[in-house]
């Protein structure tokens, strides 16, 4: 199987059993779970509370070790550090530093991924625009509402341009406008080749954005498949037409009875979903320039969220060394740098980048030998001093 055909996530017989103090089996949180998530797919993980969704996500992230079974992310185990750099994670609760503002929070996560300062600044501005928090960027995270915290949480999950994005209840605490924006972001990320695992209790959100779903109950997979296959009724036929008169509807009913020996089950006018009606009302208010103290509408998806992975720090250092080797030294343009000296200079640059910045230790105390090497002070003629003192006494007596 080639790298392009390899599933992003694959589990075989995944099982997690929590034990008590006496090492006895207490709870089987996940039992014999088989998952396969393909590249560019939005995969929904559903189930009631206690069904094993969070435990499954923690095992995928390498935070929990399975009792048995196998997990593969990009063809590697989840404990591989290189794999973790390709993952973005939005947990169910936003564990953010409450005394940092939005920009400082995103800057912190950008530093953890060793992003260049200019790259961090550019991504922070674009992500804040995407989640609609430009005007709230200077407020402390502790002052945010839950919906605003979810927005900045999504931004931090995207700061490293991940290939695989795990979203645990991404729309929890959000208003319908924010919910719609998050779903639009998920769809656009999938269109750019991102792979997304969505865990949510809001079934309407999953129905709108997911390609495949798995329903868990008691730690076991109870249903799996595409949305269309699981929700469609193959034993029924639905017609949608412009408004018909009662006479036409009666003729259609008689025709179905005569040709198919079946009855028309229901006839009625189609209705909008409440979410669509709500968003239409808000858009009309925004078009009328009605002022609001809430968050702004989200902007476009940042252009850096593409499918091309970012180079690692080691790759960047090697590339910088290669460029430095090819470019001539401007201070001595006529004299070429020997090969061995160029290698020493590259090693020196890398050592400076990775050197420990601790202060230098204090100088050791002087030894006896060092004290012996110091020049001795000139000795004073004490006889001369005594002669002067005696003359002074004779003068006083006289």
C-alpha positions, -999 to +999 in steps of 0.1 A: +000+000+000+015+034-010+017+064+012-012+081-005-035+050+000-025+046+036-053+055+060-046+085+083-061+066+113-065+028+116-074+008+147-077-030+149-093-046+180-087-015+200-096-022+237-092-002+269-100-017+303-096+004+334-086-015+365-091-009+402-065-007+430-063-045+431-057-047+393-091-062+387-111-052+356-134-024+366-146-007+334-143-017+297-144+017+282-136+006+246-139-030+233-127-043+200-131-011+180-121-011+144-118+023+127-105+035+094-103+072+085-091+081+050-073+113+040-096+143+033-125+127+052-147+142+079-154+113+103-180+116+130-176+098+163-210+096+181-224+081+212-240+090+246-221+099+277-198+071+288-198+054+254-160+056+250-155+086+227-131+105+249-112+074+257-108+066+220-095+101+213-070+099+242-056+067+228-053+082+193-033+111+208-011+087+228-023+100+262-036+065+271-022+032+263-046+005+250-051-027+269-049-045+236-052-039+199-033-017+175-034+020+165-018+035+135-016+072+126+000+080+093+014+045+094+031+050+127+023+045+164+006+075+182+036+078+206+059+089+177+068+125+183+070+133+146+033+122+143+022+146+170+035+176+151+010+167+123-020+167+146-042+196+158-065+190+188-094+209+203-104+192+236-139+193+250-128+218+276-105+247+265-075+244+289-060+278+282-041+302+304-067+326+316-043+355+322-031+356+286-049+374+259-058+359+225-026+370+207-004+359+236-022+325+236-017+319+199+019+331+201+026+306+229+014+277+208+032+290+178+065+290+198+058+254+209+058+244+173+090+264+167+074+287+141+094+317+129+083+350+145+071+365+112+052+333+104+036+333+139+025+370+135+010+363+101-009+332+112-022+348+144-037+377+125-053+354+099-067+330+126-081+358+147-099+371+116-112+336+108-128+331+142-141+367+145-120+378+175-100+407+161-117+432+184-114+409+214-077+400+209-065+421+238-089+407+264-077+380+288-089+345+281-104+343+316-129+371+306-141+352+275-175+335+273-175+297+266-183+303+230-155+328+226-131+303+244-141+276+218-133+300+190-098+307+203-094+270+210-101+262+174-075+288+163-048+272+185-056+238+171-049+252+136-018+273+144+006+245+132-014+238+099-022+202+110-029+174+085-052+156+110-076+176+131-094+162+162-124+183+173-141+173+205-174+191+209-162+221+188-196+240+189-203+235+226-215+268+241-217+286+207-246+305+193-261+294+160-240+319+141-208+305+155-220+270+150-226+276+113-192+293+109-174+263+125-193+239+102-183+260+072-146+260+084-148+222+087-161+218+052-135+241+037-106+224+056-118+190+042-119+205+007-082+214+012-072+178+020-074+179+058-086+149+077-110+156+105-123+136+134-154+152+149-169+141+182-202+158+191-235+153+210-252+177+185-264+153+158-274+180+134-238+193+133-225+158+125-252+153+099-243+185+081-205+180+078-195+143+082-189+118+054-188+087+076-199+081+111-195+055+138-220+052+167-206+038+200-225+024+229-210+006+258-175+010+243-186-010+212-194+000+176-231-003+171-234+012+136-210+026+109-213+039+074-219+070+053-246+094+063-266+087+032-265+049+037-275+051+073-303+077+071-320+070+038-353+049+037-350+026+007-386+015+010-400+049+004-401+075-025-402+112-020-414+138-046-408+176-043-427+198-067-441+234-068-473+240-050-501+218-063-539+222-061-560+198-040-575+184-072-541+175-087-530+159-054-562+138-054-555+127-090-519+117-081-532+097-051-557+078-073-529+072-099-506+057-073-534+034-060-543+023-095-507+016-108-489+005-076-517-006-053-502+017-026-514+048-008-498+083-007-485+084+029-483+122+034-487+155+016-475+188+029-455+220+023-417+216+030-403+237+059-370+253+065-349+241+094-349+264+124-311+270+120-316+283+084-345+306+095-324+319+124-294+327+102-316+343+076-331+366+103-296+376+116-283+383+081-312+406+075-304+425+108-267+428+098-277+441+063-297+468+081-265+478+101-280+469+135-253+474+162-243+444+183-218+439+212-212+403+202-183+388+183-179+397+147-186+373+118-157+351+110-135+358+080-121+336+053-100+305+059-063+314+062-043+306+031-016+288+051-040+260+060-030+240+029-022+203+026+016+209+023+033+199+056+057+224+071+094+216+073+108+205+106+134+224+127+162+200+117+153+204+080+154+242+084+188+241+100+202+219+073+187+241+045+202+272+062+236+255+064+234+246+027+225+281+017+254+295+038+278+270+021+268+282-013+268+320-006+304+336-006+315+355+024+309+392+018+337+404+042+364+385+022+350+383-013+383+373-030+394+346-007+374+313-009+365+296+024+381+262+028+358+233+031+369+224+067+365+260+079+330+262+063+320+231+082+333+245+114+314+277+109+281+258+103+286+238+134+293+270+153+260+285+141+241+254+152+258+252+185+249+289+191+212+281+183+212+252+207+236+265+234+225+268+270+220+304+279+228+300+316+252+325+332+289+316+333+300+300+366+320+322+391+358+322+389+375+297+411+393+309+442+429+317+440+453+289+448+486+292+468+506+290+436+488+320+421+494+340+452+531+331+451+534+345+416+521+380+427+550+406+431+559+410+468+555+444+485+588+463+491+602+459+526+606+491+547+639+498+565+627+498+602+661+511+615+655+544+597+621+547+613+636+541+648+663+567+642+637+593+633+617+585+664+648+589+687+657+623+672+622+635+678+624+626+715+658+644+719+644+675+704+614+675+727+637+670+758+659+699+749 
